[in-house]
Amino acid sequence: MKNVFRILRYLFNYKKEVVLNIVFNLLYVFFSLFSFVMIIPFVSVLFGLLPSPEVCPDFAFDKQTIIDIISYNLNLFKEQKGIFACLLYISAAYLIFTFLSALCRYMGMYFLSPIRNGVIKDLRNDIYHKITILPLSFFSSQRKGDLISRMTADLADIEWSVLSCLQMLVKDPLMVVVFLIALLLMSAKLVLFIVIILPLAMFLISKVGASLKRNSIKGQKQMGMLTSKTEEALGALRTIKSYNAETFLNDNYNKENSYFTRIMTKVYRRKEAAAPVTEIFSILTLVVIALFGGMMVIKGEIHPSILIGFTILFARIVAPLQSISNAYYNIQKAEAAASRVYEIIDAEEIVYEKDDAIQMPKFSDKIVFENVGFSYDENKTVLHDINITISKGETLALVGHSGAGKTTLLDLLPRFADCTNGNITIDGINIKEFNINSLRAAIGLVTQESILFNDTIFANIAFGRPHTTMAEVENAARIANADEFISDLEHGYYTNIGDRGLMLSGGQRQRICIARAVLTNPDILLLDEATSALDTESEYIVRNSLERAMKGRTTLIIAHRLSTVIHADHIIVLDNGRIVEYGNHKELSDKNGIYTSLVKLQMF
């Protein structure tokens, strides 16, 4: 239940609405109680079950005194106006209190709506914010579809299982407590039977609730699996069709979907057990009250009107008791969803910014990797004792076999991850001293995959910079050799490029990414195999774009293609996370080592 309570902390953002919701629920309970309590003196006077006193007693906060006062006045009114008028006035009073009760109930729900939607909004914002600041290593072991499921299906479960129950969690417990106090004032002896029998129902409900929570966790995980499979299929339709894998994938999806259906069937069956269990024990309690209450009336221990009123009031709290038991089951289901949501929110950020972090000054001298090492865990070391110095304006190329640690090394500079050993400095200052945003603002990044958004070309180039002007975007596009083809499009820079930019060619997409990287005129440029996914013609155009973008900038390049690295000032060859060769193209070619074998393999 701890995660559900953590969700309820968001209620502090809506104190006004919470207070008003509670106030109107209290009024609802009061008006409902008053309507039913009126039955006791009404029945007593009309049917002579409880003779009214000859003289109206003085008011005192005493059960019998209050009943005598009401009985006396009702009996007097009946004698003066007649029984029909008495019935008419009491009915009118009952209707007024019923209207006030319904109005207060609506107002309670009225003020609950902004609470319910606001809490989900705040929770969704927190999850999204955490996803954007978590290190890339966190997502290496996560399914994208499962993360989407947590932000959609799990949040929907929380909304319907917890927040939709807030009204019941306030109104119904209040009604049960207030009505029980009224019943206690009527007959403490009869209330004893309620106290004995109903806890048995609560015990059974708690046992079933534990099973519900376990199955709900399974269900939520399986929904994440189904969402992942759907997301993967949408991104691989061409491959699926080319390998005639539709039947195989359909069979696999149907199997997983059937498993999910079986789990959710168990969940709903257990959830629906709450109402019948509560109803059975409530009826049992009502029968016991009728039997023993009848014996008490025969013995003269209580008046018949008290028994009638007691029975009616107890019957009135059966529905709230059922709602409370349903709410308990819903909360058990929500706990499973909340635990998955908080796995993201509580995930360790790893990359921390100092409280007194400084703004990164203008890069003017050199970047130094000093004895840098990196490992994901004790058993997986990726980089060992990396020592590199890159002067301002130089180009450093990183080459090596796949898995050698090139991309990991590149990721350390903008602090997508932090080195576990050694230090990285810019102009003699450890990069951990810098404000992360200012550090990354000084670095432009172009990756192998062209990451574009379903938006206009202008929005993609100006991504993350809301105040960028058209002149700045056009200038960046010219540097990236993208202005010409953009201008030929019907809507120019305001052309929507579709999902992941698929309305453009690979080379065009990559040039837009280059334009985005150089828009802010970064001092440092990181190129992670920026041309490896392109055909020869596109590579030539993009390479020219990169050369223009690299002018006057300090550049780190990861590349397999010789044409991309041949003119680099320095080339580092990585093998199993270690620097095994260092020099320029000619020096490394003369060594006849790993670099030479990579060149020969590429030429072959």
C-alpha positions in Angstrom: 0.0 0.0 0.0 3.0 2.3 0.4 3.0 3.3 -3.3 -0.7 4.2 -3.2 0.0 6.4 -0.2 2.8 8.1 -2.2 0.3 8.8 -5.0 -2.1 10.4 -2.4 0.7 12.8 -1.5 -0.1 14.6 -4.7 -3.4 15.7 -3.1 -1.4 18.4 -1.3 -1.3 20.2 -4.6 -5.1 20.5 -4.5 -5.8 21.4 -0.8 -8.7 23.7 -1.6 -10.5 21.1 -3.7 -9.8 18.4 -1.1 -11.2 20.5 1.8 -14.4 21.4 -0.2 -14.8 17.7 -1.2 -14.7 16.7 2.4 -17.1 19.5 3.5 -19.7 18.6 1.0 -19.4 14.9 1.8 -19.9 15.6 5.5 -23.1 17.6 4.6 -24.2 14.8 2.4 -23.9 12.3 5.2 -25.6 14.7 7.7 -28.6 15.3 5.4 -28.9 11.5 4.6 -28.8 10.6 8.3 -31.3 13.2 9.2 -33.8 11.9 6.5 -33.7 8.4 7.9 -33.7 9.3 11.6 -37.0 11.2 11.0 -38.6 7.8 10.5 -38.4 6.9 14.2 -40.6 9.6 15.6 -42.7 9.6 12.5 -43.6 5.9 12.8 -44.0 6.3 16.6 -46.6 9.1 16.4 -48.5 7.9 13.4 -49.0 4.4 14.6 -49.0 5.0 18.3 -45.9 2.8 18.9 -44.4 5.5 21.2 -46.9 7.7 23.1 -45.7 11.3 23.2 -45.2 13.0 26.6 -48.0 15.3 27.9 -45.5 18.2 28.3 -42.6 19.1 26.0 -39.4 18.4 28.0 -36.6 20.9 28.1 -33.8 20.2 25.6 -31.0 18.0 26.6 -28.4 16.1 24.6 -29.9 12.8 25.4 -31.4 10.2 23.1 -34.7 9.8 24.9 -35.1 13.6 25.5 -34.6 14.3 21.8 -37.1 11.6 20.8 -39.7 12.9 23.3 -39.3 16.5 22.0 -39.8 15.4 18.4 -42.7 13.0 19.3 -44.5 15.7 21.3 -44.3 18.3 18.5 -45.3 15.9 15.8 -48.2 14.7 17.9 -49.3 18.3 18.6 -49.0 19.2 14.9 -51.1 16.1 14.0 -53.9 17.1 16.5 -54.0 20.7 15.3 -53.6 20.2 11.5 -54.7 16.6 11.0 -52.8 13.5 10.0 -52.8 14.2 6.3 -51.2 17.7 6.8 -48.7 16.0 9.1 -47.8 13.5 6.5 -47.6 16.3 3.9 -45.2 18.4 5.9 -43.0 15.5 6.9 -42.8 14.3 3.2 -41.9 17.9 2.1 -39.2 18.0 4.8 -37.9 14.6 3.7 -37.8 15.8 0.0 -35.9 18.9 1.0 -33.3 17.0 2.8 -33.1 14.4 0.0 -32.5 17.2 -2.5 -29.8 18.8 -0.2 -28.2 15.4 0.2 -28.1 14.8 -3.6 -26.8 18.4 -4.2 -24.0 17.9 -1.7 -23.1 14.6 -3.2 -22.8 16.2 -6.7 -20.7 19.1 -5.3 -18.4 16.5 -3.7 -17.9 14.9 -7.1 -17.6 18.4 -8.7 -14.6 19.2 -6.6 -13.2 15.7 -7.0 -12.9 16.0 -10.8 -9.9 18.5 -10.8 -8.2 16.4 -8.0 -8.6 13.2 -10.0 -7.3 14.6 -13.3 -4.7 16.8 -11.7 -3.1 14.0 -9.7 -2.7 11.9 -12.9 -1.4 14.9 -14.8 1.3 15.5 -12.1 2.2 11.8 -12.0 2.4 11.6 -15.8 4.6 14.8 -15.8 6.9 13.3 -13.2 7.3 10.0 -15.1 8.0 11.8 -18.4 10.5 14.1 -16.7 12.3 11.1 -15.1 12.5 9.3 -18.4 14.2 12.3 -20.0 16.9 12.6 -17.3 17.7 9.0 -16.7 21.0 7.8 -18.1 21.0 5.9 -21.4 22.2 2.8 -19.6 18.8 2.5 -17.8 17.0 1.9 -21.1 19.4 -0.7 -22.4 17.6 -3.3 -20.2 14.0 -1.9 -20.7 11.5 -2.6 -23.4 10.2 0.7 -25.0 6.7 -0.8 -25.2 6.7 -1.6 -21.5 7.7 1.9 -20.6 4.8 3.2 -22.8 2.5 0.8 -21.1 3.5 2.2 -17.7 2.6 5.7 -18.8 -0.7 4.7 -20.3 -2.3 1.4 -19.1 -0.7 1.6 -15.6 -1.7 5.2 -15.1 -5.2 4.4 -16.3 -5.4 1.7 -13.7 -4.3 4.1 -11.0 -6.9 6.7 -12.1 -9.7 4.2 -12.1 -8.6 2.1 -9.1 -7.5 4.9 -6.7 -8.7 8.3 -7.8 -12.1 7.2 -8.9 -12.4 5.7 -5.4 -11.5 8.9 -3.6 -15.2 9.9 -3.3 -16.0 6.5 -1.8 -12.9 6.6 0.4 -14.2 9.9 1.9 -18.0 9.7 1.6 -18.6 6.0 2.4 -16.4 5.7 5.4 -17.9 8.9 6.8 -21.4 7.5 6.3 -20.5 4.2 7.9 -18.9 5.9 10.9 -21.7 8.5 11.4 -24.5 5.9 10.9 -22.7 3.5 13.3 -22.6 6.3 15.9 -26.3 6.9 15.4 -26.9 3.1 15.8 -24.8 3.0 18.9 -27.0 5.8 20.4 -30.1 3.7 19.6 -28.8 0.4 20.9 -25.3 -0.5 21.9 -26.3 -4.1 22.4 -27.5 -4.5 18.8 -24.3 -2.8 17.5 -22.4 -5.6 19.2 -23.6 -8.1 16.6 -22.4 -5.8 13.8 -19.0 -5.6 15.4 -18.7 -9.4 15.7 -20.0 -10.4 12.3 -18.7 -7.8 9.8 -15.0 -8.2 10.7 -15.2 -11.8 9.4 -16.2 -10.3 6.0 -13.3 -7.9 6.1 -10.9 -10.8 6.9 -12.1 -12.7 3.8 -11.9 -9.6 1.6 -8.3 -9.0 2.7 -7.3 -12.6 1.9 -8.8 -12.3 -1.6 -7.2 -8.9 -2.0 -3.7 -10.2 -1.5 -4.3 -12.7 -4.4 -5.7 -9.9 -6.5 -2.6 -7.8 -6.0 -0.3 -10.7 -7.1 -2.3 -11.3 -10.3 -2.6 -7.6 -11.0 1.2 -7.3 -11.1 1.4 -10.2 -13.5 -1.3 -8.6 -15.6 0.4 -5.2 -15.8 3.8 -6.9 -16.8 2.0 -8.9 -19.5 0.3 -5.8 -20.8 3.8 -4.2 -21.1 4.9 -7.3 -23.0 2.0 -7.0 -25.5 2.6 -3.2 -26.0 6.2 -4.0 -26.7 5.4 -6.6 -29.3 3.0 -4.2 -31.0 5.5 -1.4 -31.0 8.2 -3.8 -32.4 5.8 -5.0 -35.1 5.0 -1.4 -36.2 8.7 -0.6 -36.6 9.5 -3.8 -38.5 6.6 -4.3 -40.9 8.9 -4.4 -44.0 11.1 -7.1 -42.4 8.1 -9.1 -41.2 6.5 -9.2 -44.6 9.8 -10.0 -46.4 10.4 -13.1 -44.3 6.7 -14.2 -44.4 6.7 -14.1 -40.6 3.1 -12.8 -40.2 1.8 -16.2 -39.1 4.6 -16.9 -36.7 4.3 -13.5 -35.1 0.5 -13.8 -35.0 0.7 -17.1 -33.2 3.2 -15.8 -30.7 1.1 -12.7 -30.1 -2.1 -14.8 -29.7 -0.3 -17.0 -27.1 0.9 -14.0 -25.0 -2.6 -12.3 -25.4 -4.3 -15.5 -24.2 -2.1 -15.6 -21.2 -2.9 -12.0 -20.4 -6.6 -12.7 -20.8 -6.4 -15.6 -18.3 -4.6 -13.4 -15.8 -7.1 -10.6 -16.1 -10.0 -13.0 -15.8 -8.7 -14.1 -12.4 -8.3 -10.4 -11.5 -11.8 -9.5 -12.3 -13.3 -12.6 -10.7 -11.5 -11.8 -7.5 -12.4 -8.1 -7.7 -16.1 -8.9 -8.2 -16.1 -11.1 -5.1 -16.1 -8.1 -2.8 -19.7 -7.1 -3.2 -21.3 -10.5 -2.7 -19.1 -11.3 0.3 -20.1 -8.0 1.9 -23.8 -8.4 1.0 -24.0 -12.0 2.4 -22.5 -11.0 5.8 -24.6 -7.8 5.9 -27.8 -9.8 5.4 -26.6 -12.3 8.0 -26.1 -9.4 10.4 -29.5 -7.9 9.5 -31.2 -11.2 10.2 -29.4 -11.5 13.6 -30.5 -7.9 14.4 -34.1 -8.7 13.5 -34.1 -11.8 15.7 -32.4 -10.5 18.7 -34.0 -7.0 18.3 -37.4 -8.6 18.2 -36.7 -10.5 21.5 -35.6 -7.2 23.0 -38.9 -5.5 21.9 -40.9 -8.4 23.4 -38.9 -8.1 26.7 -39.5 -4.3 26.7 -35.8 -3.4 26.4 -36.3 -1.2 23.4 -39.4 0.3 21.6 -40.5 -1.1 18.3 -39.8 2.3 16.6 -36.2 2.1 17.7 -35.8 -1.4 16.2 -37.5 -0.2 12.9 -35.2 2.8 12.7 -32.1 0.7 13.7 -32.9 -1.8 10.9 -33.5 0.9 8.3 -30.2 2.7 9.2 -28.2 -0.5 9.2 -29.7 -1.4 5.8 -28.6 2.0 4.6 -24.9 1.4 5.4 -24.8 -2.0 3.5 -24.2 -0.2 0.2 -21.4 2.0 1.6 -19.8 -1.1 3.1 -19.9 -2.8 -0.3 -18.3 0.3 -1.9 -15.5 0.3 0.7 -14.8 -3.4 0.0 -14.8 -2.6 -3.7 -12.5 0.3 -3.1 -10.1 -2.0 -1.1 -9.9 -4.4 -4.0 -9.4 -1.5 -6.5 -6.5 -0.2 -4.3 -4.9 -3.6 -4.3 -5.0 -3.6 -8.0 -3.7 0.0 -8.1 -0.8 -0.9 -5.8 0.5 -3.3 -8.6 0.3 -0.5 -11.2 1.8 2.1 -8.8 4.8 -0.2 -8.0 5.6 -0.4 -11.7 5.3 3.4 -12.1 7.5 4.1 -9.1 10.2 1.7 -10.5 10.8 4.5 -13.1 10.4 7.4 -10.7 12.7 5.8 -8.1 15.3 4.7 -10.7 18.8 6.0 -9.8 19.8 8.9 -12.0 23.5 7.9 -11.7 24.6 11.2 -13.5 24.3 13.9 -10.9 24.7 17.6 -11.1 26.4 19.4 -8.3 24.4 21.9 -6.3 27.1 24.5 -7.0 27.7 23.5 -10.6 29.2 26.3 -12.8 28.3 27.4 -16.3 30.8 26.0 -18.8 32.9 28.8 -20.2 33.8 29.2 -23.9 36.0 26.3 -24.9 39.5 27.6 -25.6 42.2 25.0 -25.1 41.9 21.2 -24.9 39.9 18.2 -23.8 41.7 15.6 -21.7 40.7 12.0 -20.9 42.9 11.0 -18.0 43.0 7.2 -17.0 39.3 7.0 -17.8 37.5 3.7 -17.2 33.9 2.7 -17.4 31.9 -0.3 -16.4 28.1 -1.0 -16.2 28.6 -3.3 -13.3 31.4 -5.4 -11.6 31.3 -8.0 -14.3 31.1 -5.8 -17.4 34.0 -3.3 -17.8 33.8 -1.5 -21.1 36.7 1.0 -21.0 40.2 0.6 -19.4 42.7 3.4 -18.8 41.8 5.7 -21.6 44.3 8.7 -22.0 43.6 11.2 -24.8 44.3 14.8 -25.3 42.4 16.7 -28.0 43.4 20.3 -28.7 40.9 23.0 -29.8 40.1 22.7 -33.5 41.5 19.2 -33.9 39.7 16.1 -35.3 40.0 12.8 -33.4 38.7 9.6 -35.0 37.8 6.5 -33.1 38.0 3.2 -34.9 37.8 -0.4 -33.9 35.7 -3.5 -34.1 32.0 -3.5 -33.0 31.8 -3.6 -29.2 35.3 -2.1 -28.7 33.8 0.8 -26.6 33.8 3.6 -29.1 30.2 4.9 -28.6 30.6 4.5 -24.8 33.7 6.7 -24.9 31.9 9.3 -26.9 28.9 9.2 -24.5 31.1 10.2 -21.5 31.9 13.7 -22.9 28.3 15.0 -22.8 27.8 13.0 -19.6 25.2 10.6 -21.0 27.1 8.4 -18.5 29.9 9.2 -16.0 33.2 7.4 -16.1 33.7 5.1 -13.1 37.5 5.7 -13.0 39.6 8.7 -14.0 38.6 12.2 -15.1 37.6 14.1 -18.2 38.5 17.8 -18.2 37.8 20.7 -20.6 40.3 23.5 -20.3 41.6 21.9 -17.1 38.1 21.8 -15.4 36.5 18.5 -14.6 33.3 18.2 -16.6 31.4 17.1 -13.4 31.9 20.7 -12.2 29.8 22.1 -15.1 26.1 22.6 -15.2 25.0 19.7 -17.4 22.8 21.8 -19.7 25.6 24.3 -20.3 28.0 21.4 -21.0 25.7 19.8 -23.5 24.9 23.2 -25.1 28.6 23.4 -26.1 28.4 20.0 -27.9 26.7 19.1 -31.2 25.8 15.4 -31.8 25.0 13.5 -35.0 24.3 9.8 -34.7 24.1 6.9 -37.1 20.3 6.9 -36.8 18.6 10.0 -38.0 16.4 10.9 -35.0 13.6 13.1 -36.3 10.1 14.0 -35.1 6.8 14.0 -36.7 6.8 17.8 -37.2 8.0 20.4 -39.7 11.6 20.7 -40.9 11.9 24.0 -39.1 10.8 22.5 -35.8 13.2 19.6 -36.2 16.2 21.8 -36.9 15.2 24.2 -34.1 14.5 21.3 -31.7 14.8 22.3 -28.1 15.4 25.9 -28.9 11.9 27.6 -28.9 13.2 31.1 -29.7 15.2 30.2 -32.8 14.6 32.5 -35.8 14.1 31.4 -39.4 17.4 33.1 -40.4 19.3 31.0 -37.9 17.6 27.8 -39.1 18.3 28.7 -42.8 22.0 29.4 -42.0 22.4 26.0 -40.2 20.7 24.3 -43.2 23.1 25.9 -45.6 26.1 24.7 -43.6 24.6 21.2 -43.7 23.9 21.4 -47.5 20.2 21.0 -46.8 18.9 24.4 -47.8 18.6 23.6 -51.5 16.4 20.5 -51.2 14.3 22.1 -48.4 13.6 25.1 -50.6 12.4 22.7 -53.4 9.7 21.3 -51.2 6.2 22.6 -51.6 6.0 24.0 -48.1 9.7 24.6 -47.6 10.8 24.7 -44.0 7.2 24.2 -42.9 7.0 20.8 -44.6 5.8 18.0 -42.2 8.3 15.1 -42.6 6.1 12.4 -41.1 6.9 9.8 -38.5 10.6 9.6 -37.9 11.1 11.7 -41.0 10.2 8.9 -43.4 8.9 11.3 -46.1 12.6 12.2 -46.7 15.5 10.1 -48.0 18.2 8.9 -45.7 20.7 11.5 -46.8 18.1 14.3 -46.4 17.2 13.2 -42.9 20.9 13.1 -41.9 21.5 16.6 -43.3 18.7 17.9 -41.2 20.3 16.2 -38.2 23.6 17.9 -39.0 21.8 21.3 -39.3 20.3 20.8 -35.9 23.7 19.9 -34.4 25.4 23.1 -35.8 22.4 25.5 -35.2 23.9 26.8 -31.9 27.4 26.9 -33.3 28.8 24.3 -30.8 32.5 24.3 -30.0 32.6 20.5 -29.9 31.1 18.2 -32.5 30.5 14.4 -31.9 29.8 12.3 -35.0 28.8 8.7 -34.2 29.0 6.8 -37.5 27.0 9.6 -39.1 27.4 8.2 -42.7 27.5 4.5 -42.2 23.8 3.9 -43.0 23.9 5.8 -46.3 24.5 4.8 -49.9 27.6 6.1 -51.7 25.9 9.2 -53.3 24.2 10.2 -50.1 27.4 9.6 -48.1 29.3 11.9 -50.5 26.8 14.7 -50.0 26.6 14.2 -46.2 30.4 14.0 -45.9 30.7 17.3 -47.6 28.1 18.7 -45.2 30.0 17.3 -42.2 33.3 18.8 -43.5 31.6 22.2 -43.6 30.2 21.7 -40.1 33.5 20.6 -38.7 35.4 23.7 -39.8 36.8 25.5 -36.8 35.3 23.0 -34.4 36.9 20.3 -32.2 35.5 17.0 -33.5 35.3 13.4 -32.3 34.3 11.0 -35.0 33.4 7.3 -34.8 33.5 5.8 -38.3 34.2 2.5 -40.0 34.6 4.1 -43.5 38.1 5.1 -44.4 36.9 8.1 -46.3 35.5 9.6 -43.1 38.7 9.3 -40.9 41.6 9.6 -43.4 42.0 13.3 -42.9 41.6 13.3 -39.1 44.5 14.8 -37.1 44.6 11.8 -34.8 43.2 8.3 -35.0 42.7 6.0 -32.0 42.2 2.3 -32.4 40.2 0.7 -29.6 40.1 -3.0 -28.9 38.2 -4.5 -26.0 38.0 -1.1 -24.3 41.7 -0.3 -24.6 43.7 2.0 -26.8 45.9 -0.3 -28.8 47.1 2.1 -31.5 47.4 5.9 -31.8 48.5 8.2 -34.7 47.4 9.7 -38.0 46.4 7.7 -41.0 49.9 7.4 -42.5 51.5 6.5 -39.2 49.0 3.8 -38.4 49.1 2.4 -42.0 52.9 2.0 -41.6 52.5 0.0 -38.4 50.7 -2.8 -40.1 48.6 -3.4 -37.1 44.8 -3.6 -36.4 44.2 -0.3 -38.2 45.9 -1.6 -41.3 43.8 -4.8 -41.2 40.6 -2.7 -40.9 41.7 -0.7 -43.9 42.5 -3.8 -46.0 39.2 -5.4 -45.0 37.2 -2.3 -46.0 39.0 -2.0 -49.3 38.4 -5.7 -50.0 
